[in-house]
Amino acid sequence: MLPTEHRLRRREDFATAVRRGRRAGRPLLVVHLRSGATDPHVPGESTPPTRAGFVVSKAVGGAVVRNEVKRRLRHLMRTRVARLTPGSLVVVRALPGAGDADHAQLARDLDAALERLLGGGAR
């Protein structure tokens, strides 16, 4: 499970990540990343942890399916959050096919999207 300090909860944070961040789409999900933007030269300013949030609409499935997809995505992000810059905001939006996908397929799409956003993948 993703620790509480790494969870995105406020609407403003979701909006910031989606509107001002970079986006990478895959067949099962879309990942929005807003890199950490704190100034390391400001005295006394500590870097907040990387936070991730998840959007799973009714198009994915019923309540049970949506909750299962969110649990899988939170579990996958737990090990990947360390790869991101501290202070980053990540929003993972599940697409309708995510409800029928297994854990390995979600992991592949999440890894590919993060790799592209972190500069390792070609457009």
Salt bridges, closest charged atoms under 4 A:
GLU12 OE1 - ARG10 NE 3.35
ASP13 OD2 - ARG51 NH1 2.90
GLU68 OE2 - ARG72 NH2 2.98
ASP111 OD1 - ARG80 NE 2.47
ASP111 OD1 - ARG83 NH1 3.90
GLU115 OE1 - ARG83 NH2 3.48
